[in-house]
Amino acid sequence: MSYDDDLRLAHVLADAVERVTMGRFLAEDLRVEAKPDLTLVSDADRDAEELIRAQLKRTRPRDAVVGEEFEATGHGLRRWIVDPIDGTHNYVRGVPVWATLISLVDGNSPVLGLVAAPALGRRWWAAQGSGAWTGRSLSSARRVQVSSVSAIEDASLSYSSVDSWRAAGRGREFLGLTSACWRDRAYGDFWSYMMVAEGAVDIALEPELEVYDMAALVPIVTEAGGRFTSLDGQEGPWGGNAVATNGLLHDEVLARITPGYGVSGGST
């Protein structure tokens, strides 16, 4: 099945959202508040998601929509999963590492993903069976591919927060993994995974994520030749956390970060 029309729509959505998010980025009157889980949300987050939902309601009325800021709508097998601003804490502080994440899940499979980071001047996308790409538009793009690094001691690893691993009870395992790798840096959020897809980084992982944080990343990483699972080896964005690698390193990373992985049937 071709998702070309959906991919073109995702680019149209990203173009429209960019005008909202860039228009509010660094704005002195940006309104920011803390949600119950103590994460931040701005008026730009909500305006951007409302815009995406309005356009999807008009262009894909039969599809369901799941987003970070509002209740899910619709009940179709096709679900658009969106995060209007991934990296809101960066956004509100003026750090340009933030992105709009747009994905399409058909049944239980993420078949399309687009990551638009306008403050970085970057965009990445993939559709099932069509490869992973980066560029400013469909007509101006280059294909991306994961690295061929096959040894942990030669690998570059990216993450978001050491404290999050300690809070998840895996601090010792995480620090052991970083020590085994050639290089580790906290690029964070979506960017870690896009660099895995590009081959600039070999491993990216986080101990706690929502589906809207991950769904758009999965097709890009996998179409670039990599692998994306939960910490216990569940494929895709459904396990509440993430490990993305070039594929060659994946089982060893899981074994190092998840005690007991591989003992029976490949997972704990």
PyMOL commands that set and color helices and strands:
alter all, ss='L'
color gray80, all
select helices_A, chain A and resi 4-24+43-59+88-93+152-154+162-167+171-180+189-198+211-214+217-223+250-257
alter helices_A, ss='H'
color red, helices_A
select strands_A, chain A and resi 32-34+40-42+64-67+78-86+99-106+109-117+122-127+132-137+140-144+156-158+183-185+203-206+227-229+242-245
alter strands_A, ss='S'
color yellow, strands_A
deselect
rebuild
show_as cartoon
